[in-house]
């Protein structure tokens, strides 16, 4: 079980790196540096299409990463 969880953790880690690097950058210009990027923080624009899919996949992979990390810690402590 430990080896299967470790393999799943490795696969999810690689997929998470790939998905994060595929996301487009959101820097506009010097105006976002002065305003602190508040426009993006409060969600004036919603992600659409491919960008929305990448955001959802990133969240799902991140949650899976933490769940498997917790399960691995539990299995290691028990065994």
C-alpha positions in Angstrom: 0.0 0.0 0.0 2.8 2.4 0.9 4.5 1.9 -2.5 1.2 2.5 -4.4 0.6 5.7 -2.4 4.1 6.8 -3.0 3.8 6.2 -6.8 0.5 8.1 -6.8 2.2 11.0 -5.0 4.9 11.1 -7.6 2.5 11.0 -10.5 0.3 13.8 -9.0 3.4 15.9 -8.3 4.5 15.7 -11.9 1.0 16.4 -13.2 0.7 19.4 -10.8 3.9 20.9 -12.0 2.9 20.5 -15.7 -0.6 22.0 -15.1 0.8 25.0 -13.2 3.4 25.8 -15.8 0.8 25.6 -18.6 -1.3 28.4 -17.0 -1.0 31.8 -18.7 0.5 34.6 -16.8 -1.8 37.3 -15.5 0.6 40.3 -15.4 -0.8 43.3 -17.2 1.8 46.1 -16.8 3.1 48.6 -14.3 -0.4 49.5 -13.4 -0.9 46.2 -11.7 2.2 46.7 -9.7 0.9 50.1 -8.4 -2.6 48.8 -7.6 -1.4 45.6 -6.2 -3.4 43.5 -8.7 -6.6 44.2 -6.8 -8.6 43.9 -10.0 -7.8 40.2 -10.3 -8.2 39.6 -6.6 -11.8 40.6 -6.5 -12.6 38.7 -9.7 -13.7 41.3 -12.2 -12.9 38.7 -14.9 -13.9 35.0 -14.7 -11.7 32.4 -16.3 -13.2 31.0 -19.4 -12.4 28.0 -21.6 -9.1 26.4 -21.3 -8.0 28.6 -18.4 -11.0 27.6 -16.3 -10.2 23.9 -17.0 -6.6 24.4 -15.9 -7.7 26.1 -12.7 -10.1 23.3 -11.8 -7.5 20.6 -12.6 -5.0 22.5 -10.4 -7.4 22.6 -7.5 -8.3 19.0 -7.8 -4.6 17.9 -8.1 -3.7 20.1 -5.1 -6.4 18.6 -3.0 -5.4 15.0 -4.0 -1.7 15.9 -3.2 -2.5 16.9 0.3 -4.9 14.0 1.0 -2.3 11.5 -0.2 0.4 13.3 1.8 -1.8 13.0 5.0 -2.5 9.3 4.2 1.2 8.6 3.7 2.1 10.3 6.9 -0.6 8.1 8.7 0.6 4.9 7.1 4.2 5.7 8.0 3.4 6.4 11.6 1.4 3.2 11.9 3.9 1.0 10.4 
